[in-house]
Amino acid sequence: MPGISGIRLARKVKEINPDVKVVLMTSFEIRDNEFSKVFPSIHVDGFVQKPIGIKNLTNKILDTIGETKRRLNEQL
């Protein structure tokens, strides 16, 4: 992305609304626990690694949204 990194964008989005789900796409292999050690102030809800097919990307997004729906149902 020209002008801003994905990590910086994620940080800004979370500052505005911490409830927004963030899934980062990277060409590097990284795990959630590794990311949180390097960037402890940013909560990322998931990662996808390039290259990724549309089916796998769709599944990741649906899984992330589903997690949100489950939490909302638990609160009701």
N, C-alpha and C positions, 0 to 999 in steps of 0.2 A: 504494500500500500504506500503510495507516495505521501510523504509528509508526516506520517505517524506510524509507529509500530503497533502490532496487534496487542502487545502487552500494555503499551501506553493507552491504547483505546479501551482495553478491558478495565484498566484502572479508572479512567474517566467515567465510563459507563457505571461501574460499581459505586463511584462516589455520588453520582446522580441518583441511582436507584439500586441499592444492594440486592434487591430481589430479582433483578434481571439475570437470566441464565447466560453464561458465557462459555462457549466451546471454542477453543483455539485450534487452528489448523497449522501444522508445522511440517517441515521436511526433515526434522530431527526427531529421533526417538526420545521421548520424555515421558515419565510417569508422574502421576499426581503428587506423590510424596517428594519427588525430586524437584518439581516446580515450586512447591510450597516452601522448600528449604532455600531456594534461590530468590523467590519473590514472596516472602511471607505476608505482605500486606494485601495481596490480591487473591481472592477466592475464585478459582476457575472450576466450572462444573464438569469439564471434560476436555479431552483432547482427541483430535483425529490426525492421522499422519498421512502426508501426501506420498504417493498418489492414492486417492480414495475414489471408489466408484460411487455413483449416485445412490445406489441401493444402501450401501454401508453408511453413507452420509445421512440419508433419510432415516435409517434406523437409529443412528446416534441422536439425531434431533428428537425423534419420537420418544426415545428412552429418557432423554433429559426433560422433555415436557411431561412425560408420564410420571416422572419422579415428583414434579411440582403438583400434579393433580392428586397423587397419593397423599402428599403432605397436607393439601387443602382438605381432602376428605377426612383425614385423621383429626384435623382441628375442629371439624363440624360436629 
